[in-house]
Amino acid sequence: MRLHAYWRSTTSYRVRIALNLKGVAYETAPVNLMRGEQAEAAYARLNPSQGVPALVLDDGTVLTQSMAILDWLEETHPTPPLLPGDAVVRAQTRAAALVIATDIHPVNNLRVVARLGQLGHDAAVRTAWMNDWMTRGFHAFARMIMADTVFSFGDAPTLADVCLVPQLYNARRWGCDLAPFARLTEIEARCLALPGFAAARPELQPDAT
């Protein structure tokens, strides 16, 4: 498999974690978002939304959108599971993951933040915008997860943790105050102690600068 990704992309980071946890071999094909490579014709044909990640399977099939890729991985490589066995807890796990994937990430996406700049908002305003949405999302996430568990929903990482860890990385990048989220950063530390999470760190990727 080939994962078209950008080292600092949180959506790419999610998929790397899941591939690693499930022991799925892949090679990385870097797409430099800062140089606009996602909009070049060859990549735009591969991924019409002109974003990352895009996962090219061994038979040439292309999967896009990180949450759809994570669903595919869960269905085709079920061990270890990233969703709990209980249907209610599965729904709760998905809901927490989607707070990050649909409430935080889309409004903090590179193209959205760039558009804010085009509309006249300076760097300080754009950073405050991102941190506001992250803070709101982290408060919601913290209320939605289980209490007194090793990870967000039990004693093993789930889809919620796969989404949480990259978002916390991004939060630190932009100076978001994480002091109110001690439980989340504790979960993050436990995750990053696992080889699958550790190997997915942005700074360890071949295109990291």
Backbone bond lengths (Angstrom), bond angles and torsions (degrees), N, CA, C in turn:
res aa  C-N    CA-C-N  psi(-1)  N-CA   C-N-CA  omega(-1)  CA-C   N-CA-C  phi
1 M - - - 1.455 - - 1.524 109.91 -
2 R 1.309 114.53 152.88 1.456 120.14 177.27 1.525 108.68 -125.45
3 L 1.333 115.50 125.69 1.458 121.35 179.61 1.519 109.23 -104.28
4 H 1.317 115.91 110.75 1.457 121.09 174.00 1.530 106.88 -81.71
5 A 1.320 115.99 119.17 1.463 119.60 -168.71 1.516 110.36 -154.85
6 Y 1.313 114.34 164.51 1.465 121.94 172.45 1.518 107.06 -119.47
7 W 1.301 117.31 135.59 1.460 121.52 -169.51 1.516 113.93 -56.80
8 R 1.337 117.31 -34.49 1.459 120.49 -174.75 1.523 112.54 -98.03
9 S 1.308 117.64 -0.79 1.463 121.93 179.03 1.527 110.20 -70.03
10 T 1.333 116.79 126.31 1.465 119.26 179.42 1.527 111.48 -68.99
11 T 1.329 117.62 -31.40 1.456 119.57 179.04 1.526 110.47 -69.82
12 S 1.331 116.65 -38.99 1.467 120.09 174.70 1.527 110.32 -63.54
13 Y 1.318 116.00 -41.09 1.468 122.64 -179.90 1.531 109.82 -58.73
14 R 1.335 117.34 -43.48 1.476 120.56 177.77 1.523 111.25 -55.37
15 V 1.318 115.08 -48.58 1.462 119.48 -175.24 1.523 110.87 -68.31
16 R 1.328 117.36 -38.96 1.471 119.27 176.93 1.524 110.82 -59.03
17 I 1.340 116.26 -43.99 1.471 119.41 179.50 1.516 110.32 -58.16
18 A 1.327 117.07 -49.79 1.461 120.50 -176.51 1.529 111.70 -63.81
19 L 1.323 117.04 -42.64 1.470 119.90 177.24 1.523 110.06 -59.52
20 N 1.314 116.91 -44.05 1.459 120.74 -179.69 1.524 111.78 -64.98
21 L 1.333 116.53 -46.53 1.466 119.77 -178.63 1.519 111.51 -60.11
22 K 1.318 116.26 -36.48 1.461 120.80 -177.68 1.526 113.14 -89.12
23 G 1.321 116.51 0.18 1.458 120.50 176.26 1.517 113.74 69.56
24 V 1.322 116.94 31.41 1.464 121.48 -179.18 1.525 108.60 -93.71
25 A 1.328 116.26 122.45 1.462 121.33 -179.15 1.525 110.17 -75.21
26 Y 1.311 116.09 140.48 1.462 121.00 178.51 1.519 108.99 -155.89
27 E 1.330 115.63 159.62 1.455 120.32 171.30 1.515 108.29 -114.87
28 T 1.306 116.28 151.76 1.457 121.17 -177.83 1.519 110.70 -96.92
29 A 1.332 115.70 133.30 1.454 122.43 172.58 1.528 106.49 -115.52
30 P 1.318 118.20 101.24 1.465 120.31 -174.77 1.530 113.00 -65.09
31 V 1.337 114.76 140.38 1.461 123.28 173.52 1.523 105.61 -124.93
32 N 1.321 117.19 110.72 1.460 120.47 -175.40 1.520 109.73 -82.40
33 L 1.324 116.04 103.24 1.463 120.75 -178.31 1.524 111.74 -67.11
34 M 1.316 117.01 -31.21 1.455 119.73 -177.72 1.525 112.01 -71.33
35 R 1.321 116.58 -24.29 1.466 120.41 176.59 1.523 112.11 -96.15
36 G 1.314 116.79 2.67 1.455 120.26 177.20 1.512 115.33 76.69
37 E 1.329 117.64 20.45 1.461 119.96 -177.57 1.523 112.72 -64.76
38 Q 1.341 116.51 -22.28 1.460 120.26 179.50 1.525 112.05 -66.64
39 A 1.330 117.14 -20.29 1.464 121.33 -178.44 1.526 112.70 -96.79
40 E 1.327 117.36 -3.96 1.458 119.63 179.22 1.519 109.82 -67.85
41 A 1.318 116.02 150.59 1.464 121.59 -170.03 1.530 112.96 -56.43
42 A 1.319 117.32 -44.13 1.466 120.16 -176.17 1.524 111.06 -62.99
43 Y 1.332 116.08 -43.17 1.464 118.36 -179.73 1.522 111.16 -74.21
44 A 1.325 117.46 -36.77 1.466 120.45 179.30 1.524 111.29 -62.73
45 R 1.331 116.58 -29.95 1.473 118.71 174.82 1.524 110.10 -69.29
46 L 1.324 116.00 -35.27 1.464 120.88 179.67 1.524 110.65 -71.39
47 N 1.326 116.08 -43.28 1.459 122.08 -177.05 1.527 108.80 -133.64
48 P 1.326 117.76 95.59 1.465 120.79 -175.72 1.526 114.73 -57.88
49 S 1.331 118.19 -25.43 1.466 119.47 179.02 1.518 112.45 -77.41
50 Q 1.342 116.45 -8.81 1.464 122.58 176.19 1.527 112.18 58.08
51 G 1.306 114.17 46.38 1.456 120.94 175.98 1.514 109.70 -134.30
52 V 1.309 115.48 -178.72 1.458 121.58 173.50 1.522 108.05 -123.94
53 P 1.335 115.52 154.24 1.461 129.03 4.63 1.525 112.33 -91.38
54 A 1.336 113.25 168.78 1.460 121.56 166.71 1.525 106.04 -134.30
55 L 1.307 116.47 129.29 1.465 121.50 -178.68 1.523 108.69 -109.09
56 V 1.336 116.14 118.79 1.458 121.04 178.23 1.525 108.00 -98.88
57 L 1.318 115.86 117.44 1.467 121.24 -178.12 1.521 110.30 -76.31
58 D 1.313 115.54 169.66 1.457 120.04 -176.27 1.520 112.89 -61.50
59 D 1.340 117.60 -26.83 1.460 120.18 179.59 1.526 112.76 -90.49
60 G 1.343 116.48 5.83 1.453 121.04 178.26 1.517 114.96 94.09
61 T 1.328 117.43 -7.65 1.462 120.40 176.83 1.522 109.94 -62.58
62 V 1.324 115.75 137.90 1.466 120.74 -179.71 1.525 109.74 -109.12
63 L 1.325 116.69 126.82 1.457 122.84 174.96 1.521 108.39 -111.94
64 T 1.321 116.41 135.82 1.462 121.30 178.61 1.521 109.34 -127.50
65 Q 1.335 115.12 173.02 1.462 124.37 -176.63 1.537 109.84 67.90
66 S 1.316 115.78 115.27 1.459 120.58 -171.44 1.520 113.67 -57.09
67 M 1.331 118.21 -40.74 1.458 119.08 -177.16 1.526 111.21 -68.96
68 A 1.333 117.25 -33.89 1.459 120.46 175.58 1.532 110.36 -68.02
69 I 1.322 116.69 -39.31 1.462 120.39 176.87 1.528 110.06 -63.49
70 L 1.323 116.75 -42.03 1.466 120.06 178.56 1.526 111.17 -64.14
71 D 1.321 117.98 -37.98 1.464 120.88 175.23 1.521 110.37 -61.63
72 W 1.328 116.51 -45.25 1.469 120.74 179.87 1.531 110.53 -61.09
73 L 1.324 116.25 -44.14 1.466 119.42 179.02 1.525 111.50 -61.14
74 E 1.329 116.40 -41.02 1.466 119.87 -179.51 1.531 110.86 -65.03
75 E 1.314 116.48 -36.82 1.467 120.54 -178.62 1.528 112.67 -76.05
76 T 1.323 117.02 -35.06 1.468 120.19 -174.52 1.523 113.54 -98.25
77 H 1.315 116.72 -19.72 1.465 121.84 178.93 1.533 107.27 -134.23
78 P 1.320 117.09 74.56 1.470 120.88 -169.30 1.526 115.51 -73.17
79 T 1.329 117.65 -7.43 1.464 119.70 -177.33 1.524 110.31 -119.02
80 P 1.325 117.06 129.20 1.468 128.21 -8.48 1.529 110.22 -74.26
81 P 1.320 116.93 148.32 1.466 119.18 -178.18 1.525 112.24 -70.94
82 L 1.312 115.81 145.17 1.464 121.18 174.37 1.521 111.47 -104.66
83 L 1.326 116.62 0.46 1.453 122.18 175.71 1.524 108.92 -125.60
84 P 1.331 118.15 136.68 1.467 120.90 -179.82 1.521 112.03 -64.89
85 G 1.325 115.88 162.49 1.457 120.61 -178.61 1.513 113.89 -73.85
86 D 1.316 117.46 -33.32 1.461 121.64 -179.29 1.529 110.39 -72.27
87 A 1.338 116.67 131.50 1.460 120.96 -174.22 1.523 112.23 -62.97
88 V 1.319 117.85 -39.18 1.465 120.67 179.78 1.522 110.30 -66.83
89 V 1.328 116.83 -45.88 1.466 119.89 -179.51 1.523 110.34 -66.94
90 R 1.329 116.66 -33.10 1.473 119.48 174.80 1.519 110.50 -59.82
91 A 1.333 116.11 -45.92 1.468 120.38 179.46 1.524 110.73 -63.66
92 Q 1.322 117.44 -39.92 1.468 121.11 179.00 1.527 110.78 -66.18
93 T 1.318 116.74 -37.94 1.467 121.29 178.27 1.522 110.07 -65.06
94 R 1.324 116.65 -45.82 1.465 120.38 177.78 1.532 110.68 -60.92
95 A 1.323 116.59 -41.18 1.459 120.54 -178.47 1.526 110.95 -61.68
96 A 1.328 116.79 -44.69 1.464 120.04 179.00 1.528 110.62 -63.62
97 A 1.329 116.21 -43.06 1.465 119.98 178.42 1.523 110.67 -60.65
98 L 1.318 116.70 -38.93 1.456 120.70 -177.33 1.526 112.67 -73.46
99 V 1.321 118.13 -22.03 1.464 119.40 172.15 1.527 109.24 -57.50
100 I 1.314 115.56 -40.82 1.458 119.79 178.58 1.527 110.99 -77.96
101 A 1.330 116.10 -45.99 1.460 119.92 -172.94 1.522 113.74 -73.15
102 T 1.340 117.40 -27.85 1.469 118.92 -176.50 1.524 114.24 -119.32
103 D 1.320 118.19 -22.85 1.465 120.17 179.36 1.526 112.45 -93.91
104 I 1.336 116.75 -39.60 1.464 120.05 -177.37 1.527 111.51 -93.00
105 H 1.317 116.28 -57.71 1.466 119.37 -168.50 1.526 114.96 -59.13
106 P 1.330 119.89 -46.72 1.470 118.12 -175.00 1.523 114.10 -59.24
107 V 1.323 117.91 -36.67 1.477 119.33 -178.84 1.527 112.00 -82.89
108 N 1.335 117.10 -7.99 1.464 121.52 177.00 1.524 111.77 -108.49
109 N 1.318 116.01 3.96 1.451 121.70 -177.68 1.529 110.52 -60.84
110 L 1.330 116.12 149.72 1.465 121.61 -178.39 1.519 112.10 -53.17
111 R 1.329 117.26 -42.92 1.464 118.76 -176.62 1.534 111.80 -69.47
112 V 1.339 116.65 -32.60 1.468 119.94 177.80 1.522 110.25 -69.53
113 V 1.323 116.05 -45.84 1.461 120.25 -179.44 1.531 110.40 -64.86
114 A 1.325 116.47 -37.91 1.468 119.53 176.54 1.520 110.67 -63.49
115 R 1.327 116.69 -38.06 1.461 119.93 179.34 1.522 110.88 -66.09
116 L 1.324 116.86 -37.29 1.462 119.93 175.92 1.525 110.50 -58.77
117 G 1.345 115.60 -39.67 1.452 119.18 177.18 1.520 111.78 -64.12
118 Q 1.328 115.97 -40.67 1.464 120.46 179.15 1.532 111.28 -64.01
119 L 1.326 115.98 -27.70 1.463 120.44 179.41 1.527 112.73 -85.25
120 G 1.324 115.83 2.98 1.453 119.64 172.94 1.513 116.19 102.80
121 H 1.324 118.26 5.22 1.464 120.17 -179.75 1.528 109.56 -86.28
122 D 1.325 116.36 129.35 1.463 119.67 -176.41 1.529 111.45 -77.75
123 A 1.336 115.75 176.46 1.463 121.21 -174.73 1.523 112.35 -59.49
124 A 1.329 117.27 -38.86 1.470 120.31 -179.31 1.517 111.00 -64.15
125 V 1.309 117.25 -41.18 1.464 120.98 178.99 1.523 110.21 -67.21
126 R 1.325 117.06 -41.43 1.462 120.16 -179.87 1.526 111.26 -64.14
127 T 1.320 116.47 -39.68 1.469 119.97 178.14 1.529 110.64 -67.11
128 A 1.318 116.93 -42.03 1.471 120.32 177.74 1.527 110.35 -61.74
129 W 1.325 116.82 -39.34 1.470 122.04 176.68 1.525 109.98 -57.44
130 M 1.327 116.77 -50.88 1.471 120.25 -177.86 1.517 111.31 -62.56
131 N 1.323 116.35 -44.83 1.462 119.22 -177.49 1.524 112.29 -67.26
132 D 1.317 116.88 -32.65 1.461 119.92 177.05 1.532 110.67 -62.40
133 W 1.324 116.16 -47.98 1.473 118.77 -178.52 1.521 111.64 -68.47
134 M 1.335 117.11 -35.68 1.465 118.59 177.39 1.523 110.44 -65.82
135 T 1.324 116.83 -43.87 1.463 119.88 -179.40 1.527 111.07 -61.18
136 R 1.320 116.64 -45.60 1.471 119.77 177.61 1.533 110.97 -58.43
137 G 1.323 114.83 -45.70 1.456 119.18 -178.07 1.513 113.18 -65.74
138 F 1.335 116.69 -41.65 1.465 119.54 179.29 1.523 111.31 -64.54
139 H 1.323 117.63 -38.00 1.466 119.45 176.66 1.534 110.31 -61.07
140 A 1.317 116.72 -43.97 1.466 120.19 179.06 1.522 110.93 -64.57
141 F 1.328 116.57 -46.83 1.464 121.43 -179.60 1.525 110.30 -57.36
142 A 1.332 116.92 -45.84 1.466 121.26 -177.92 1.523 112.07 -61.28
143 R 1.326 117.03 -32.66 1.470 120.40 178.98 1.527 112.06 -78.91
144 M 1.305 117.11 -20.28 1.470 121.03 -174.28 1.518 113.83 -91.08
145 I 1.324 117.79 -23.00 1.458 119.95 -175.80 1.526 110.59 -83.65
146 M 1.327 115.19 169.53 1.460 120.63 -179.84 1.528 110.18 -72.61
147 A 1.308 114.96 152.18 1.459 120.82 174.86 1.523 109.77 -92.89
148 D 1.317 116.06 146.63 1.469 121.95 172.08 1.526 113.08 61.63
149 T 1.318 117.66 34.54 1.461 121.02 172.89 1.522 108.54 -114.74
150 V 1.321 116.07 160.48 1.466 120.28 -177.40 1.521 110.46 -65.63
151 F 1.335 115.15 -45.21 1.456 121.26 177.56 1.537 108.24 -115.17
152 S 1.305 117.41 -169.40 1.468 119.14 -173.19 1.520 113.21 -64.27
153 F 1.332 116.19 -34.69 1.469 120.20 -177.61 1.523 111.51 -136.76
154 G 1.319 115.79 52.27 1.457 118.65 175.36 1.511 112.59 127.93
155 D 1.337 114.38 -157.72 1.457 120.82 -173.47 1.522 113.50 -96.16
156 A 1.319 117.78 8.37 1.465 122.10 177.25 1.523 108.21 -139.13
157 P 1.314 118.03 152.66 1.466 120.22 179.65 1.529 111.29 -63.77
158 T 1.312 115.40 146.75 1.460 121.95 176.94 1.526 109.55 -127.66
159 L 1.317 114.10 -177.33 1.457 120.81 177.18 1.522 111.50 -54.48
160 A 1.317 117.33 -35.31 1.467 120.78 179.28 1.517 111.18 -61.03
161 D 1.332 117.23 -42.92 1.461 121.07 179.72 1.521 111.55 -69.87
162 V 1.332 115.98 -35.98 1.469 121.34 178.21 1.527 110.29 -60.87
163 C 1.327 117.30 -33.72 1.469 121.04 177.12 1.524 112.00 -84.30
164 L 1.321 117.19 -34.65 1.469 121.08 -176.22 1.520 112.80 -64.76
165 V 1.312 117.34 -48.75 1.466 120.77 -172.54 1.531 112.34 -59.18
166 P 1.334 120.00 -47.62 1.466 118.40 176.74 1.525 113.68 -62.12
167 Q 1.340 116.85 -35.13 1.465 118.45 -179.58 1.517 111.62 -68.89
168 L 1.315 117.18 -34.53 1.461 120.00 175.85 1.527 110.52 -67.78
169 Y 1.321 117.04 -35.59 1.465 120.31 174.30 1.526 109.55 -58.49
170 N 1.315 116.56 -46.91 1.454 121.01 -179.08 1.532 111.26 -65.68
171 A 1.333 115.72 -36.85 1.465 119.94 179.18 1.527 110.95 -60.61
172 R 1.310 116.61 -42.67 1.468 119.81 178.89 1.525 110.59 -66.66
173 R 1.301 115.95 -36.60 1.465 119.56 179.63 1.530 111.12 -57.67
174 W 1.328 116.40 -36.80 1.461 120.49 -175.46 1.526 113.17 -102.04
175 G 1.334 116.44 10.35 1.460 119.78 173.89 1.512 114.46 75.80
176 C 1.315 117.60 25.07 1.464 120.69 178.98 1.533 109.56 -67.33
177 D 1.310 117.32 136.89 1.464 122.51 179.85 1.530 108.92 -74.08
178 L 1.322 116.04 111.17 1.460 121.03 -179.06 1.526 112.85 -100.04
179 A 1.313 116.95 5.05 1.471 120.15 -179.66 1.532 112.80 -56.00
180 P 1.343 119.50 -37.38 1.467 118.66 -179.83 1.532 114.17 -73.81
181 F 1.332 116.76 -1.99 1.463 118.99 -170.95 1.529 111.92 -120.93
182 A 1.344 114.76 49.02 1.462 119.62 -176.46 1.521 111.92 -59.26
183 R 1.317 117.41 -40.08 1.477 118.76 -179.62 1.521 110.44 -63.23
184 L 1.321 117.14 -39.03 1.461 119.63 -179.11 1.523 111.16 -67.06
185 T 1.314 117.50 -41.79 1.458 119.13 179.72 1.528 111.73 -71.67
186 E 1.327 117.03 -27.55 1.466 119.64 173.65 1.526 110.39 -67.17
187 I 1.320 117.06 -43.10 1.462 121.01 176.15 1.527 109.92 -61.71
188 E 1.321 115.76 -43.08 1.466 120.74 178.41 1.527 110.67 -56.15
189 A 1.320 117.29 -46.36 1.467 120.76 -178.68 1.523 110.93 -61.60
190 R 1.334 116.83 -40.15 1.467 119.47 178.26 1.524 110.55 -65.21
191 C 1.320 115.81 -39.97 1.469 119.58 178.53 1.520 111.01 -62.68
192 L 1.326 116.63 -48.00 1.456 120.53 -175.27 1.517 112.91 -69.26
193 A 1.334 117.15 -13.10 1.465 120.66 173.75 1.525 111.50 -77.36
194 L 1.335 116.75 -12.13 1.465 121.33 179.27 1.527 109.43 -89.08
195 P 1.337 117.85 138.72 1.469 120.29 -176.25 1.526 113.95 -56.45
196 G 1.333 117.94 -37.80 1.458 120.33 -178.19 1.510 113.28 -63.45
197 F 1.318 116.53 -38.90 1.456 121.10 176.20 1.534 110.81 -74.21
198 A 1.327 115.77 -43.76 1.468 120.25 -175.87 1.526 111.23 -60.98
199 A 1.326 117.22 -42.95 1.466 120.50 -177.72 1.523 112.21 -68.82
200 A 1.311 117.20 -18.96 1.476 121.60 -179.05 1.523 113.04 -87.39
201 R 1.328 118.01 -4.53 1.469 120.90 -177.36 1.532 110.32 -52.91
202 P 1.316 117.58 139.06 1.462 120.13 -178.84 1.524 114.38 -54.52
203 E 1.323 116.57 -43.34 1.454 119.77 -174.51 1.536 113.25 -67.33
204 L 1.334 117.09 -11.61 1.462 120.81 179.28 1.522 112.81 -96.43
205 Q 1.315 118.09 0.83 1.470 121.12 -176.62 1.533 110.51 -81.73
206 P 1.331 116.64 152.48 1.471 120.09 -174.16 1.519 114.39 -61.90
207 D 1.343 118.05 -25.01 1.455 120.59 -178.85 1.519 113.18 -99.06
208 A 1.343 116.91 8.40 1.472 119.66 -178.54 1.519 110.46 -63.24
209 T 1.331 115.86 138.62 1.465 119.89 -179.80 1.514 110.22 -126.66
